[in-house]
Amino acid sequence: MLYNSKAFLAFLAVVLLVYYPLPQRAKLWFLLACSAAFYGFWDPRLLGLLALSTAVDFVAGRQIDRAPPEARRSRTAWLWASLAVNLGMLGFFKYHDFFVLEFSVLLGALGLNVDPEGYLLRLVLPAGISFYTFQTMAYTIDIWRGHLRHEPDPLKFALYVVFFPQLVAGPVERATHLLPQFSRPFGLSPQMVRQGIFLILLGFVKKVVFADRLALAIAPLYDIDALGRLPTSVEAASAQLLFTTQIYVDFSSYSDIAIGLGLLLGYHIRPNFNLPFVVPSIPERWRRWHISMSQWFRDYIFIPLGGSRHGALRTQLNILFLMFLSGLWHGASRNFVVWGLLNGLAMLSHRWLERPLGALRGLFGAHPLSRVAYFYLCCLFTYASIASINIFFRTPDWSTALAYAGQIFGAGLGDYARALSSLDLSKNTVLDDDLQLGFLYTGLIFLAHEGERYLQLGAKITAGGWAWWLSCAGLLWLVVAFGISGPQFIYFQF
């Protein structure tokens, strides 16, 4: 079930009307049933996979917790059972065809021509499988490490796995944060209600007003067959810049709605974004973007590999491997692998240039205005760098990615110079109306983003009073005016 659908609005109305009068235990059972209905709306058969992941980690966590510390072999065997089932499901549904195709390419390079068609399964990726498998594995790993005790109540554990606000596209919760909330008496403060309603409306505005309009503006430029030509250098560069805006408002809108729904149900869901749109470097961006997943990779992969404890070279290899896995987590294709590696190389480049960048920062830091100018120049460069790397995220296939890279970087400055020379400010002949509107949207999002950075607008609005009423009324009007339906959230595909 999509958040941006009339079916979900009806579902939510029923959930809230029935939920509040119920006693504590019945609330949990009702949320579990609603979460199953929410997920089964796509295909009830997929509930079997969700139930399997839940059951395996419940049993594995219990057995690990019951085993004495000296029974390390038994504890580790149950951990491996959890990892095998969850990663096995994920690998089968998400990566089977990818590895078959890549292996056939490798065999072809060795002179062995193998037709992969007979080995492809063409399975539909179960919604949210990349999220809930990581969430359940984290629970079992934390028990194995001794950071968490087993949850003896199967109802609370099942709800931890399937809690519908964050089930399909995160934030990826931790058992140490969400599970204890199911044991506390239900409480709903006026602040939670105000913040929840505001975040839900803000999320819908981000999605239907901004993300969906940006998607419609740039989508035709990625369908080269329908377009009948390659996009010009200016069109391709503009599409990539606007996609970088789109994915921010699209993904953060889902997290806003999820967190807001959690608050209205009486629970706090972990934040997933911390002002990542305007940042001075790519490492800083990853610290603020998709926080729950970035921290998962840090805690369960980067640190166990040695983190930054074994010298510069080992640290750099760990970062590169981590970003390779991040790319593979996002999608089973060559595009996403390259996207992950490019992000890793960008992060390493920042480390390599840390000393000269520090000197440059010192030169600009003498005066407040020059310091601000330097900060936003760095932000602009980072935005353009992310847009360039995102070629391999947005384009539908490898050949389109190479074509886009060629149009943006391979044509030289001549195409951009010719576009500027033909610019008529009275009637823009370089960009069509949709792309111009997209850049206007980007400017508005930038202003809202920086307003939150410097003025903490969200906190002031949700404090109550006329600011909250007027803001919510304005957001609701925008949602009604633009309509609630539209394309699915980008991160639903993962």
N, C-alpha and C positions, 0 to 999 in steps of 0.2 A: 504494500500500500504506500503510495507516494504522499508525502506531506502536502505537496501542492496539487491536491485533488479534492473534489467535493466529497468523495467517499471518505476521505480522512477527516474532514470537518464534521461530517455526520458521526463518524466513529468517535471522535474526541468529545462531542457533545454528550453522547450516551455514556462514555467512560466517566466523565466528570459528574454527571447527574447521579449515576449509580454509586460511584466510588465514595463520595464524602460521607454519606450516612452510615456506611458499613463499619462494624467493629474492626479492631486492629488486625486480627488474624484473617478475617474475611477480606479485608483490603488486599492482603498479599495474594490470596487465592484468586481474587478477581483480577488483579494486575497480571498474574501469570496467565490466566485465561485470555485476557485482552491482548497480551503480548503474543501468545500463540495465534490468535485470530489475525492480528496485524501482520505477522510474518507469513502465515498460511494463506493470506489473501492472494499472493503471487501464485503459489502452487503448494497445495497442502502436502504433497509428497516431500517437499524440502524440510518439513518439520522433523522427519526421521533423522536427517543429518544433524540437526540442531539438538535433538534428543540424545543422539549417540555421543556427541561431543560433551554434552552436559553429564550424562551418566558415567562416561569414562573418567572424567576429571573429578567427579564426586567420589567415585570409588578409589581412584588413584590417590587423591588427597587424603582420604580416610586411612588407607593402608600405610601411606608414608608417615602420617601423624601418629598412628598406633605403634609403628615399629620403633624399637629402642634405637638411640643414636648409634650404637655399635653395629646394628644390622644394616650397614651401609649398602651392602650388595642388594638386599631386598628393597630398600628405599629407592635405590637408583634404578632397579628393574621396573618399579611402578612408574617412576618418572619417565623412563624410556617408553613405556607403554602409552602414556599420555601423549608424548611427543610423536610417537609413531602413528597413532590414530589421527591426531589433529593434522599433522603435516602430511600424512598419507591422503586424507580427504582433500586437503588443499592442493596437494600436488596432482592428484588424479583429475580433479575437476578443472583446475586452473592451468596446469603446466603440461599435461600429457601431450596435447597436440603441438605445443611450442617445441618441446624437446624432440618429438618425432620429426618435425620439419627441419629443425636445425641439424639433427643427426643425419638426415638425408642429404642436406647441403654439404656436410662434412664428408660423407661417403662419396658424393659426386666429385668433390675436390680431389679425392684419392683415386678417382677413376672408376668407382663402383656406382653405377647408376641404379638407384632404387626408387621406385614410385611410392611416395608416402601415402597416397590416397587410401590404400587398403588398411592403413594403420591408424588413420585419423578417426576420432570418436565424435568430434564436433558437439561436445556437451555444452549445455547452457550453464553458465557459472551461477551457482546458488547465491542469492543476494546476501551480502554481509559476511560471507564465509571467511574472508580475510581478516575481518574484525573480531568475530566471536571466537574463532579458533585461537587467536592471539590472547584474547581476554581469559579464556579458560586455561590455556597453558601457563599464563602468568600466575594464576592461582596455585597450580600444582608446583611450579618452580619455587614460589615463595614458601610453600610448606616444606619442600625438600631442603631449602636453605635455612629453615628455622626462623623465618621472619613472620610466620603466620600459623595459626592453629586451624585445623580442619573445621569447617562449618557442619555441625551435626544435623542441622535441619535441612532435608532435601528441598523443601519448599523455598526457603530463603536462598539456597544456592542456585536453584533453577531460575529464580527471579533475577539473581545477579547476572546470569548468562543471557537471559532473553528479555530483559527490561526494555520495552519497546521504544522509548524515546531515543536511545543511543544504540539500538541493536544493529542497524543496517550500515551506518556510516560513522560510527563513533559519536563522541570521544570514546577511546578505548579505556574502560574503567579498570581500576585496581580493586581487588577484594578488600584490601585494608581500608579503602575509602568508602566503598558502596555497601558492602555486606553489613557493617555495624549499624548502618542507618535503618536496615530492615528490622532490627531488634529494638530500636528506640520507640517510645510512644509517638504516635502520629502528632505532628505539630505543623501548623501553617500560619506564619506570621503575616501581617499586612505588607511588610517589606517584601516577603517572598512572592506574594500575589502581585504586587506592583511590578517587581522585577521580572517575574515570569511572563505576565501579559505583555510588557514592553519588549522583552526579548523575542517573543513569538511574533509580534507584529513587525518588529525590526527585521527579523529573519525573513518573513514573507515579503517585505518591501525589497530587501536585498535581492531576493530570488526573482520575483515576478516583474519588478520595475527595472532592475539593473541587469542582473545576470542573464535573464532570458532575452532582453532586448539586445545585449551585446552578442549573445549566441546567434541570434537571427541576423545580426549585421555581418558577422564574419564567416558564418557557416558556408555560404556559397563559394567563398574563396578557397576552401579546402577540398571542394569537389571538382577536381580539375577536368574530369570527363564531362560533367554537366556544363562547366564553364566554357569548355571548348578551347582553352588556352591556358598557359601559365599565368598566374597573377604577376603584375608588374612588381618591380622591386619595392616601390612605395606601398602598393597594396599588401604585399607579403609582410613587410616590416610592420605596417599598421595593424594587420590581422594578429600578428604575434604580440604586439604591445597590448592590444585590446583583450586578447585571450588571457594575458597575465592579470589584467583587471578582472575579467570574467571569473576565472577560477577562484580568485580570492573572495569575491562577493558570493559566489555560488556555494563554495565549501563552508565559508564562515556562516552563511545563512542557515545551513543545515545544523551546524553546531549551536547557533543562537536558539533555534526552535527547539532542539533537543534539550538544552539546558533550561529553557523556559518551561517546557512541559514537565521536566523533572521537578522544578520548583512548585508548579501548581499541584503536583502530586505529593509534595512534602519532602522531596529529596534533592540533594545537591549533587549535580554532575560536574566532573572536573572540567575546567576551562580548556579549550583547544587552540585558542588564538590569543596572542598578546600584541596587538598592533604590528602585524608583520608586513603590511603593504608598503610602508615608507621606512626603509631600513638602510643603513650605510654600508652593509656588507652581506655577502651570502651566508657566512657562518651565523651572523646575527639574525638573519632571516630564518634559518632553520631552528634557532633557539626559540623563535616566536611563532612558528608555523606548525600546525598539526602537532601540538605539544605532546599530546597523549601518546602518539605513535613514535615520535622522536625520542621520548623518554623510555619507551618500551625497548627500542633498538639500543639505546644507551645502556640500560640496566641489564638486559638479558643477552646482548651480543657484544657490544663494544667493551664494556668493563671486563666480562669474562675472558675476552681475547687479550686482555692486558691493558686496555685503555691507553693512557698516556704515561704508563709507569716504566716502560722499557726502552726509552730512548726515542729520538726524533724519527728515525726510519721506521721503527715498529709502529709508532703512533700514526704516521702517515699511511702505512699499509692498512692499518686497522680502519682509519677513516675511509679510505678508498673502498675497502671490502664492505664496510657498513653501507655506504651509499650505493654500491652495486646491489646489495640485498634490498635496499629501499626501492631501487628501480624495479627489481624483479617482483617485489611485493606489489607494486602498483599495477603491473601488467605483464602478461606472458607474451612478450614480443621483443624483437631486437631493438625497437624504438625505445622502450622503457629501460632496457639494460644500458643503452648508450646515454639516455637521460640521467640515470643514476650515476654513471661513471663521470659524466661531465660535471654534475654537481659536486662529486667528490674532488675532481681536479680543481674546480673553482675554490673549494674550501682549502685545499692544499696551497693553491696560489696565494691566497690571502695570508697564510702562515709564512710562506716564503718571502712575501713583500712586507711583512709586518714592520721591519725596521725602517725602510724608506717611507712607508706610509705614516709611521709615527713621526718621522722628521717633518714630513709635509704637513701633518696635523699641527705640529708645533709652530710652523711658519704662519699658518692661518689662524692660530689660536690667540694671537696677540690682541685682536680686537673682536668684540662681540659680533659685529656684523659680518666680518670675514669668517668667523667661526661658524656662524649659521649658514653662510653661503657655501662653505666647504662641506658642511654636513649634508646639505641638500644636493650639491653636486655629486657627492658619493652615493646618495640615495638614487639619483637619476641614473648613474652608471650601473648601480646594482639592479635597478628595474629593467634596464636595457639588457643586462647580462642574463637575468632570469628569463626574459622574453626570448632571448636567443637560444638558451638551453631548452626552453619549452617547445621549440620546434619539434623535438622528438617526443614530446608529451601529446601535443595537439594533433599533429598530422596523422591521418588514418593508417599509413603504411610506410615502409622504408623508402620506397621510390618517391613518394610525395615529400617525405622529410628531406631527402637529398635535393629534390627540385626546389624546395623552399630555401634551404641553405644556400643553394646556388644563386637563386634570385636575390636574396638579401645580401650575401657577402661576395658572391662570385662575379657579379656584374660590375664591380668597381663603383666608384663614386659618380660615374657618368650618368647613370639613370636618375640618381637623386638630383644631380645638378640640372639635368634637363627638366625634371619635374618642377624644380624651383624656378627655373627661367620661364616656364610656361604658366606660372601661377598668376591668376587674375583674382585679386582680393574681392572684387565686386561680385564674381561668380566663380567659386572654387572649382577649378578644372582638374585638380589633382586627386581629391578624395570625393567619393559620392556622399550623399546626404547621410546614409546610415553610418559610415565610418566617422564622419564629422560629429554626429550625435554620440557615437561611442566615445570619442575623446572628450566631449562635454561631460558625459557620465563619469569618465575617469577623473576629470577635474573636480566634480562634486564629491566623489568618493574620497579623493585626496583631502579636500577641505574637511569632510566629516571625520576622517581618520586623524588629522592633526588637531581638530577641535577636541577629540577625545584625549589625545596625548597631552595637550596643554591645559585644557579646561575641565577634564573629567566630566564631560557632558552626561554620560550615562548615569553616573552616580547622582548627579544633581537632579536629573529628571526623575529617577526612581525614588528619590527621597520623598516624593509626594507633592501635593499642592497642585496649582494650576499648570505648572510645567508638565506634570505627568498627564493630566487630563488632555491638555492641548496636543501634546506629542502623540499620545495614543489615538486621539481622534484624527489627527493628520495622517498617521501611518495607516489607520483603518481605511480612511478615504482613498488613499493611494492603492491599497490592495483591492478594494472594490472596483475602483476605476480601471485598473489594469487587468483584473481578472485573476482567478486563483489557479487556473490550469496552465500548463506549459511543459517544456522538456524536463526529463528527470534530472536529479542532481548528478553532477559529474562523478562524484565518488561512489555512487551506487554501483558503477561498473566494476569496482574493486572488491 
